[in-house]
């Protein structure tokens, strides 16, 4: 469905203005310019052989409401004739900023931004979130907020807001409760840095819920020194309130959904108190060097979710290989001290050399080739991680030796997958067991990395519905 949103004049900085319109089509923002000239003031020839500039960082707009807007990352789609001297020139727009004209793309620095993400109310407030609508409507409170300092420059505000929607054909209002998250900065940050922080928080929600989620930018504040013109109705002494319009981060997900059952959340205020949850949020933002590992875990839960793609054997194999690689890299990043048993190595090497006593040349070659290594191999790293989480494994699986064969199993299939030893892409039930063990083990390691107590990690793993199912299956099919 095509919906026209704005009509007005559109232009490049220091260029002529041209009439046009903005409309939404299939979660895309389209700008259509009607002119015989391109935005660069190049005359369009009837055969359309002339070049229209493919990309503009910024296009300005002046419409009725809002009066000013800045369009960012504008990609040319097509040029088509309407009449002899009139053409339709279309651009795909990534983001609309309402109420201001930015000085430049580099000046797109924000003091704050309000974002809508799903499940935040249930995740952050636990059972109390269900009482918020009654509480707010009874006491006629429009909004409240709680602040959480992440670092010296960055604070998260959790904002409870009651929104009034007029009923159709009536003067009465419907009340809807939302929990927004505001990203607030003492020193303004560029738009891309803001998005990076939002995505970091989104990943924490995905880790907690095992779901792929989107988010929507709602509004923000920008310093007046970074803009050319602004709508005076939204201007304050030092900054101007802006509104966003974009579809790129929503990705077809329902960002307004506030509720998710507690048993489907690994971490939430249902399971731990608010202070503990706040500490986890702060630590999550401080662990950016581990984000590539976190990403491998997140993808293990939601490959191709919300799409028509089918997960093939090859893709599933790669997903399991990612889990093993993530565990190996996790050990490397943790800098766990590796102390191999040289005495045991010497005994085994002596046995090998003794067995070769008849062949002096082979014995000499073996003695030179078999060297003691202080660099851990995959099995060494996995055994080390198991030893560091042994109490959790014992509590979750009821047996401290449950993962005893896991390093051998991981090495076996890592070699099969990465050394082209597959005879069939369907690697069977044993491989499915390896995947489930790898995923649970990596989740334990991530929780450990977030500095949670072993007893709490055990509790969170055992009470999560998805993990409960997998643990029950693993106990029945233990390798």
C-alpha positions as a Python dict, from the first residue, in 0.01 Angstrom:
ca = {
    (1, 'X'): (0, 0, 0),
    (2, 'X'): (131, 345, -99),
    (3, 'X'): (65, 627, 146),
    (4, 'X'): (163, 985, 69),
    (5, 'X'): (311, 1142, 382),
    (6, 'X'): (446, 1486, 281),
    (7, 'X'): (433, 1728, -13),
    (8, 'X'): (659, 2028, -57),
    (9, 'X'): (990, 2151, -199),
    (10, 'X'): (1310, 1945, -190),
    (11, 'X'): (1664, 2052, -267),
    (12, 'X'): (2035, 1997, -215),
    (13, 'X'): (2235, 2245, -3),
    (14, 'X'): (2283, 2569, -202),
    (15, 'X'): (2078, 2435, -497),
    (16, 'X'): (1739, 2509, -652),
    (17, 'X'): (1416, 2383, -496),
    (18, 'X'): (1196, 2130, -678),
    (19, 'X'): (840, 2018, -601),
    (20, 'X'): (793, 1662, -483),
    (21, 'X'): (637, 1424, -238),
    (22, 'X'): (739, 1161, 16),
    (23, 'X'): (540, 840, 43),
    (24, 'X'): (572, 507, 223),
    (25, 'X'): (567, 182, 29),
    (26, 'X'): (633, -166, 174),
    (27, 'X'): (836, -32, 469),
    (28, 'X'): (1036, 197, 243),
    (29, 'X'): (1050, 576, 232),
    (30, 'X'): (1037, 707, -125),
    (31, 'X'): (1105, 1066, -236),
    (32, 'X'): (965, 1158, -575),
    (33, 'X'): (1083, 1480, -741),
    (34, 'X'): (880, 1624, -1031),
    (35, 'X'): (1101, 1831, -1261),
    (36, 'X'): (1284, 1848, -1593),
    (37, 'X'): (1606, 1891, -1395),
    (38, 'X'): (1781, 1663, -1152),
    (39, 'X'): (1856, 1788, -800),
    (40, 'X'): (2205, 1874, -930),
    (41, 'X'): (2036, 2109, -1181),
    (42, 'X'): (2126, 1885, -1477),
    (43, 'X'): (1864, 1891, -1752),
    (44, 'X'): (1711, 1550, -1815),
    (45, 'X'): (1714, 1455, -2184),
    (46, 'X'): (1421, 1270, -2344),
    (47, 'X'): (1627, 955, -2404),
    (48, 'X'): (1722, 950, -2034),
    (49, 'X'): (2083, 894, -2135),
    (50, 'X'): (2217, 1159, -1898),
    (51, 'X'): (2347, 1056, -1555),
    (52, 'X'): (2151, 1130, -1239),
    (53, 'X'): (2374, 1130, -933),
    (54, 'X'): (2324, 793, -766),
    (55, 'X'): (2363, 896, -401),
    (56, 'X'): (2314, 1208, -185),
    (57, 'X'): (2409, 1213, 182),
    (58, 'X'): (2160, 1491, 252),
    (59, 'X'): (1851, 1632, 82),
    (60, 'X'): (1659, 1917, 245),
    (61, 'X'): (1281, 1941, 251),
    (62, 'X'): (1033, 2219, 327),
    (63, 'X'): (677, 2096, 371),
    (64, 'X'): (362, 2211, 546),
    (65, 'X'): (399, 1995, 858),
    (66, 'X'): (675, 1968, 966),
    (67, 'X'): (806, 2278, 795),
    (68, 'X'): (1171, 2162, 788),
    (69, 'X'): (1310, 1814, 737),
    (70, 'X'): (1643, 1656, 649),
    (71, 'X'): (1655, 1336, 444),
    (72, 'X'): (1961, 1117, 495),
    (73, 'X'): (2132, 856, 273),
    (74, 'X'): (1924, 909, -39),
    (75, 'X'): (1977, 655, -320),
    (76, 'X'): (1844, 712, -670),
    (77, 'X'): (1597, 445, -785),
    (78, 'X'): (1469, 551, -1127),
    (79, 'X'): (1384, 834, -1362),
    (80, 'X'): (1069, 807, -1574),
    (81, 'X'): (891, 1052, -1813),
    (82, 'X'): (555, 1205, -1720),
    (83, 'X'): (521, 1449, -2013),
    (84, 'X'): (746, 1616, -2271),
    (85, 'X'): (931, 1835, -2020),
    (86, 'X'): (848, 1668, -1690),
    (87, 'X'): (1009, 1368, -1524),
    (88, 'X'): (963, 1168, -1206),
    (89, 'X'): (1292, 1115, -1021),
    (90, 'X'): (1271, 872, -730),
    (91, 'X'): (1504, 819, -434),
    (92, 'X'): (1506, 560, -158),
    (93, 'X'): (1543, 744, 177),
    (94, 'X'): (1697, 574, 479),
    (95, 'X'): (1601, 826, 748),
    (96, 'X'): (1391, 1140, 786),
    (97, 'X'): (1479, 1394, 1057),
    (98, 'X'): (1185, 1627, 1120),
    (99, 'X'): (1191, 1989, 1246),
    (100, 'X'): (1548, 2081, 1140),
    (101, 'X'): (1789, 2131, 850),
    (102, 'X'): (2126, 1982, 945),
    (103, 'X'): (2442, 2175, 867),
    (104, 'X'): (2610, 1858, 738),
    (105, 'X'): (2613, 1484, 785),
    (106, 'X'): (2912, 1519, 1018),
    (107, 'X'): (2704, 1754, 1237),
    (108, 'X'): (2439, 1490, 1304),
    (109, 'X'): (2530, 1469, 1674),
    (110, 'X'): (2265, 1404, 1934),
    (111, 'X'): (2226, 1485, 2303),
    (112, 'X'): (1963, 1215, 2345),
    (113, 'X'): (1728, 980, 2163),
    (114, 'X'): (1414, 793, 2272),
    (115, 'X'): (1374, 440, 2138),
    (116, 'X'): (1092, 187, 2140),
    (117, 'X'): (1199, -178, 2186),
    (118, 'X'): (979, -482, 2255),
    (119, 'X'): (955, -665, 2590),
    (120, 'X'): (1135, -390, 2787),
    (121, 'X'): (844, -340, 3029),
    (122, 'X'): (815, -708, 3123),
    (123, 'X'): (1193, -760, 3115),
    (124, 'X'): (1288, -458, 3329),
    (125, 'X'): (991, -436, 3569),
    (126, 'X'): (899, -803, 3614),
    (127, 'X'): (551, -868, 3754),
    (128, 'X'): (504, -501, 3846),
    (129, 'X'): (471, -387, 3484),
    (130, 'X'): (113, -515, 3462),
    (131, 'X'): (3, -268, 3732),
    (132, 'X'): (150, 35, 3556),
    (133, 'X'): (-154, 113, 3336),
    (134, 'X'): (-396, 116, 3633),
    (135, 'X'): (-151, 313, 3845),
    (136, 'X'): (-90, 579, 3579),
    (137, 'X'): (-457, 621, 3484),
    (138, 'X'): (-576, 628, 3849),
    (139, 'X'): (-330, 899, 3952),
    (140, 'X'): (-335, 1074, 3611),
    (141, 'X'): (42, 1041, 3570),
    (142, 'X'): (164, 1090, 3214),
    (143, 'X'): (521, 967, 3253),
    (144, 'X'): (790, 861, 3499),
    (145, 'X'): (1152, 763, 3446),
    (146, 'X'): (1440, 581, 3614),
    (147, 'X'): (1799, 667, 3523),
    (148, 'X'): (2089, 423, 3501),
    (149, 'X'): (2441, 558, 3452),
    (150, 'X'): (2641, 341, 3210),
    (151, 'X'): (2961, 547, 3203),
    (152, 'X'): (3079, 907, 3250),
    (153, 'X'): (2911, 1026, 2929),
    (154, 'X'): (2621, 788, 2882),
    (155, 'X'): (2300, 731, 3079),
    (156, 'X'): (1998, 512, 3010),
    (157, 'X'): (1654, 639, 3111),
    (158, 'X'): (1369, 388, 3137),
    (159, 'X'): (1058, 595, 3070),
    (160, 'X'): (705, 482, 3159),
    (161, 'X'): (455, 671, 2948),
    (162, 'X'): (78, 673, 2915),
    (163, 'X'): (-33, 755, 2559),
    (164, 'X'): (-386, 869, 2474),
    (165, 'X'): (-544, 750, 2149),
    (166, 'X'): (-881, 903, 2046),
    (167, 'X'): (-1155, 647, 1987),
    (168, 'X'): (-1312, 639, 1642),
    (169, 'X'): (-1626, 858, 1611),
    (170, 'X'): (-1607, 967, 1969),
    (171, 'X'): (-1448, 1213, 2205),
    (172, 'X'): (-1326, 950, 2452),
    (173, 'X'): (-966, 830, 2463),
    (174, 'X'): (-806, 491, 2486),
    (175, 'X'): (-503, 466, 2714),
    (176, 'X'): (-197, 266, 2613),
    (177, 'X'): (104, 206, 2834),
    (178, 'X'): (456, 206, 2685),
    (179, 'X'): (803, 173, 2827),
    (180, 'X'): (1060, 365, 2622),
    (181, 'X'): (1436, 374, 2662),
    (182, 'X'): (1618, 707, 2634),
    (183, 'X'): (1988, 715, 2544),
    (184, 'X'): (2126, 1034, 2697),
    (185, 'X'): (2476, 1185, 2662),
    (186, 'X'): (2662, 1463, 2844),
    (187, 'X'): (2871, 1525, 2533),
    (188, 'X'): (2674, 1483, 2207),
    (189, 'X'): (2756, 1175, 2000),
    (190, 'X'): (2724, 1114, 1629),
    (191, 'X'): (2418, 930, 1500),
    (192, 'X'): (2627, 620, 1420),
    (193, 'X'): (2760, 604, 1777),
    (194, 'X'): (2404, 634, 1905),
    (195, 'X'): (2294, 345, 1681),
    (196, 'X'): (2590, 141, 1804),
    (197, 'X'): (2475, 188, 2167),
    (198, 'X'): (2113, 104, 2080),
    (199, 'X'): (2223, -215, 1903),
    (200, 'X'): (2435, -308, 2206),
    (201, 'X'): (2127, -279, 2427),
    (202, 'X'): (1917, -465, 2170),
    (203, 'X'): (2166, -754, 2183),
    (204, 'X'): (2123, -775, 2560),
    (205, 'X'): (1746, -806, 2509),
    (206, 'X'): (1802, -1072, 2242),
    (207, 'X'): (2032, -1264, 2474),
    (208, 'X'): (1773, -1241, 2753),
    (209, 'X'): (1473, -1339, 2539),
    (210, 'X'): (1628, -1570, 2273),
    (211, 'X'): (1434, -1368, 2016),
    (212, 'X'): (1535, -1151, 1723),
    (213, 'X'): (1399, -802, 1782),
    (214, 'X'): (1384, -469, 1606),
    (215, 'X'): (1362, -115, 1738),
    (216, 'X'): (1219, 220, 1636),
    (217, 'X'): (1373, 563, 1682),
    (218, 'X'): (1104, 799, 1816),
    (219, 'X'): (1257, 1136, 1899),
    (220, 'X'): (1580, 1304, 1997),
    (221, 'X'): (1751, 1634, 2078),
    (222, 'X'): (2023, 1802, 1875),
    (223, 'X'): (2238, 2106, 1958),
    (224, 'X'): (2124, 2425, 1788),
    (225, 'X'): (2485, 2486, 1679),
    (226, 'X'): (2461, 2184, 1444),
    (227, 'X'): (2160, 2302, 1244),
    (228, 'X'): (2091, 2569, 983),
    (229, 'X'): (1719, 2615, 1042),
    (230, 'X'): (1467, 2477, 1284),
    (231, 'X'): (1098, 2485, 1366),
    (232, 'X'): (1075, 2740, 1647),
    (233, 'X'): (794, 2543, 1816),
    (234, 'X'): (1044, 2267, 1900),
    (235, 'X'): (1341, 2485, 1985),
    (236, 'X'): (1471, 2538, 2336),
    (237, 'X'): (1765, 2746, 2457),
    (238, 'X'): (2041, 2504, 2354),
    (239, 'X'): (1875, 2226, 2155),
    (240, 'X'): (1585, 2139, 1928),
    (241, 'X'): (1350, 1843, 1956),
    (242, 'X'): (1353, 1625, 1644),
    (243, 'X'): (1139, 1332, 1534),
    (244, 'X'): (1258, 1036, 1331),
    (245, 'X'): (1096, 832, 1058),
    (246, 'X'): (1262, 518, 935),
    (247, 'X'): (1184, 149, 885),
    (248, 'X'): (1536, 9, 865),
    (249, 'X'): (1566, -112, 1225),
    (250, 'X'): (1208, -234, 1271),
    (251, 'X'): (1266, -520, 1024),
    (252, 'X'): (903, -626, 1027),
    (253, 'X'): (894, -693, 1404),
    (254, 'X'): (632, -566, 1646),
    (255, 'X'): (832, -318, 1853),
    (256, 'X'): (524, -223, 2060),
    (257, 'X'): (490, -566, 2222),
    (258, 'X'): (550, -516, 2594),
    (259, 'X'): (493, -867, 2726),
    (260, 'X'): (691, -1193, 2718),
    (261, 'X'): (637, -1482, 2959),
    (262, 'X'): (894, -1493, 3237),
    (263, 'X'): (998, -1854, 3165),
    (264, 'X'): (1111, -1759, 2814),
    (265, 'X'): (1350, -1494, 2949),
    (266, 'X'): (1696, -1600, 3065),
    (267, 'X'): (1763, -1273, 3248),
    (268, 'X'): (1487, -1041, 3371),
    (269, 'X'): (1346, -867, 3677),
    (270, 'X'): (1124, -1174, 3719),
    (271, 'X'): (1436, -1374, 3812),
    (272, 'X'): (1666, -1117, 3974),
    (273, 'X'): (1615, -791, 4158),
    (274, 'X'): (1638, -449, 3990),
    (275, 'X'): (1985, -368, 4129),
    (276, 'X'): (2128, -695, 3994),
    (277, 'X'): (1967, -632, 3655),
    (278, 'X'): (2110, -278, 3644),
    (279, 'X'): (2456, -416, 3721),
    (280, 'X'): (2423, -663, 3433),
    (281, 'X'): (2324, -382, 3194),
    (282, 'X'): (2629, -176, 3292),
    (283, 'X'): (2862, -477, 3259),
    (284, 'X'): (2714, -569, 2920),
    (285, 'X'): (2813, -229, 2782),
    (286, 'X'): (3163, -269, 2928),
    (287, 'X'): (3222, -604, 2748),
    (288, 'X'): (3234, -475, 2390),
    (289, 'X'): (3541, -684, 2306),
    (290, 'X'): (3321, -993, 2362),
    (291, 'X'): (3041, -876, 2129),
    (292, 'X'): (3162, -1089, 1831),
    (293, 'X'): (3127, -1396, 2056),
    (294, 'X'): (2787, -1279, 2181),
    (295, 'X'): (2679, -1238, 1816),
    (296, 'X'): (2762, -1601, 1739),
    (297, 'X'): (2545, -1709, 2032),
    (298, 'X'): (2257, -1479, 1930),
    (299, 'X'): (2261, -1613, 1575),
    (300, 'X'): (2238, -1968, 1710),
    (301, 'X'): (1885, -1886, 1830),
    (302, 'X'): (1728, -1694, 1546),
    (303, 'X'): (1874, -1762, 1204),
    (304, 'X'): (1635, -1631, 939),
    (305, 'X'): (1361, -1559, 1191),
    (306, 'X'): (1083, -1346, 1040),
    (307, 'X'): (1181, -1453, 687),
    (308, 'X'): (1081, -1723, 439),
    (309, 'X'): (1431, -1874, 433),
    (310, 'X'): (1473, -2241, 525),
    (311, 'X'): (1762, -2355, 743),
    (312, 'X'): (1950, -2620, 544),
    (313, 'X'): (2187, -2887, 679),
    (314, 'X'): (2484, -2684, 556),
    (315, 'X'): (2363, -2372, 739),
    (316, 'X'): (2296, -2570, 1057),
    (317, 'X'): (2644, -2724, 1037),
    (318, 'X'): (2795, -2376, 1012),
    (319, 'X'): (2588, -2263, 1306),
    (320, 'X'): (2731, -2543, 1522),
    (321, 'X'): (3083, -2469, 1399),
    (322, 'X'): (3023, -2107, 1507),
    (323, 'X'): (2940, -2227, 1860),
    (324, 'X'): (3265, -2424, 1889),
    (325, 'X'): (3463, -2133, 1746),
    (326, 'X'): (3294, -1895, 1993),
    (327, 'X'): (3390, -2115, 2291),
    (328, 'X'): (3749, -2135, 2170),
    (329, 'X'): (3766, -1759, 2120),
    (330, 'X'): (3598, -1699, 2456),
    (331, 'X'): (3877, -1890, 2632),
    (332, 'X'): (4135, -1691, 2438),
    (333, 'X'): (3980, -1356, 2537),
    (334, 'X'): (3944, -1456, 2903),
    (335, 'X'): (4325, -1503, 2925),
    (336, 'X'): (4277, -1805, 3150),
    (337, 'X'): (4619, -1925, 3259),
    (338, 'X'): (4708, -2248, 3077),
    (339, 'X'): (4926, -2491, 3272),
    (340, 'X'): (4973, -2814, 3076),
    (341, 'X'): (5102, -3119, 3265),
    (342, 'X'): (5463, -3160, 3145),
    (343, 'X'): (5523, -3460, 3371),
    (344, 'X'): (5240, -3650, 3204),
    (345, 'X'): (5373, -3545, 2862),
    (346, 'X'): (5721, -3675, 2945),
    (347, 'X'): (5580, -4012, 3056),
    (348, 'X'): (5377, -4052, 2736),
    (349, 'X'): (5665, -3941, 2514),
    (350, 'X'): (5895, -4193, 2684),
    (351, 'X'): (5643, -4470, 2611),
    (352, 'X'): (5633, -4373, 2242),
    (353, 'X'): (6013, -4368, 2212),
    (354, 'X'): (6043, -4699, 2396),
    (355, 'X'): (5804, -4861, 2150),
    (356, 'X'): (6033, -4751, 1865),
    (357, 'X'): (6355, -4903, 2010),
    (358, 'X'): (6406, -5131, 1707),
    (359, 'X'): (6411, -4844, 1457),
    (360, 'X'): (6678, -4596, 1566),
    (361, 'X'): (6615, -4353, 1278),
    (362, 'X'): (6240, -4341, 1341),
    (363, 'X'): (6302, -4303, 1715),
    (364, 'X'): (6536, -4011, 1649),
    (365, 'X'): (6281, -3848, 1417),
    (366, 'X'): (5999, -3893, 1672),
    (367, 'X'): (6213, -3747, 1951),
    (368, 'X'): (6275, -3434, 1741),
    (369, 'X'): (5914, -3396, 1628),
    (370, 'X'): (5725, -3459, 1953),
    (371, 'X'): (5766, -3133, 2145),
    (372, 'X'): (5599, -3008, 2460),
    (373, 'X'): (5358, -2724, 2374),
    (374, 'X'): (5248, -2445, 2605),
    (375, 'X'): (4991, -2325, 2347),
    (376, 'X'): (4648, -2475, 2420),
    (377, 'X'): (4464, -2670, 2152),
    (378, 'X'): (4086, -2675, 2116),
    (379, 'X'): (4044, -2966, 2360),
    (380, 'X'): (4273, -2792, 2612),
    (381, 'X'): (4068, -2473, 2593),
    (382, 'X'): (3735, -2655, 2630),
    (383, 'X'): (3862, -2861, 2923),
    (384, 'X'): (3982, -2541, 3087),
    (385, 'X'): (3638, -2378, 3045),
    (386, 'X'): (3471, -2690, 3183),
    (387, 'X'): (3698, -2684, 3490),
    (388, 'X'): (3608, -2316, 3545),
    (389, 'X'): (3233, -2390, 3530),
    (390, 'X'): (3232, -2736, 3689),
    (391, 'X'): (3003, -2641, 3981),
    (392, 'X'): (2745, -2494, 3741),
    (393, 'X'): (2756, -2806, 3520),
    (394, 'X'): (2710, -3025, 3828),
    (395, 'X'): (2410, -2822, 3947),
    (396, 'X'): (2243, -2795, 3604),
    (397, 'X'): (2300, -3152, 3481),
    (398, 'X'): (2331, -3334, 3813),
    (399, 'X'): (2674, -3470, 3721),
    (400, 'X'): (3006, -3285, 3719),
    (401, 'X'): (3135, -3526, 3448),
    (402, 'X'): (2844, -3458, 3213),
    (403, 'X'): (3071, -3262, 2975),
    (404, 'X'): (3362, -3504, 3004),
    (405, 'X'): (3333, -3622, 2641),
    (406, 'X'): (3236, -3280, 2505),
    (407, 'X'): (3592, -3166, 2407),
    (408, 'X'): (3649, -3487, 2204),
    (409, 'X'): (3309, -3453, 2039),
    (410, 'X'): (3372, -3086, 1956),
    (411, 'X'): (3715, -3161, 1808),
    (412, 'X'): (3579, -3451, 1604),
    (413, 'X'): (3312, -3245, 1431),
    (414, 'X'): (3524, -2931, 1407),
    (415, 'X'): (3775, -3136, 1207),
    (416, 'X'): (3499, -3288, 993),
    (417, 'X'): (3345, -2949, 913),
    (418, 'X'): (3662, -2743, 866),
    (419, 'X'): (3887, -3004, 702),
    (420, 'X'): (3648, -3119, 427),
    (421, 'X'): (3593, -3467, 577),
    (422, 'X'): (3213, -3473, 538),
    (423, 'X'): (3056, -3767, 361),
    (424, 'X'): (2706, -3624, 407),
    (425, 'X'): (2580, -3280, 510),
    (426, 'X'): (2333, -3446, 751),
    (427, 'X'): (2568, -3534, 1036),
    (428, 'X'): (2312, -3717, 1248),
    (429, 'X'): (2180, -3716, 1605),
    (430, 'X'): (2522, -3700, 1770),
    (431, 'X'): (2582, -3369, 1595),
    (432, 'X'): (2249, -3232, 1723),
    (433, 'X'): (2358, -3327, 2074),
    (434, 'X'): (2684, -3138, 2020),
    (435, 'X'): (2495, -2826, 1912),
    (436, 'X'): (2267, -2824, 2218),
    (437, 'X'): (2563, -2882, 2452),
    (438, 'X'): (2763, -2605, 2281),
    (439, 'X'): (2478, -2356, 2302),
    (440, 'X'): (2407, -2417, 2671),
    (441, 'X'): (2777, -2415, 2753),
    (442, 'X'): (2832, -2085, 2569),
    (443, 'X'): (2532, -1930, 2751),
    (444, 'X'): (2690, -2037, 3083),
    (445, 'X'): (3021, -1880, 2979),
    (446, 'X'): (2853, -1552, 2880),
    (447, 'X'): (2668, -1535, 3213),
    (448, 'X'): (2997, -1609, 3388),
    (449, 'X'): (3157, -1328, 3188),
    (450, 'X'): (2884, -1094, 3316),
    (451, 'X'): (3013, -1175, 3666),
    (452, 'X'): (2707, -1357, 3797),
    (453, 'X'): (2742, -1602, 4087),
    (454, 'X'): (2759, -1971, 3998),
    (455, 'X'): (2443, -2045, 4198),
    (456, 'X'): (2249, -1771, 4016),
    (457, 'X'): (2374, -1890, 3673),
    (458, 'X'): (2259, -2244, 3758),
    (459, 'X'): (1917, -2113, 3863),
    (460, 'X'): (1872, -1903, 3546),
    (461, 'X'): (1971, -2189, 3314),
    (462, 'X'): (1749, -2446, 3490),
    (463, 'X'): (1440, -2219, 3496),
    (464, 'X'): (1457, -2112, 3131),
    (465, 'X'): (1196, -2306, 2932),
    (466, 'X'): (1409, -2344, 2616),
    (467, 'X'): (1707, -2474, 2811),
    (468, 'X'): (1485, -2702, 3023),
    (469, 'X'): (1378, -2882, 2705),
    (470, 'X'): (1734, -2915, 2579),
    (471, 'X'): (1870, -3037, 2913),
    (472, 'X'): (1599, -3302, 2933),
    (473, 'X'): (1685, -3416, 2580),
    (474, 'X'): (2059, -3422, 2653),
    (475, 'X'): (2015, -3631, 2967),
    (476, 'X'): (1824, -3892, 2766),
    (477, 'X'): (2074, -3893, 2478),
    (478, 'X'): (2393, -3833, 2675),
    (479, 'X'): (2704, -3896, 2458),
}
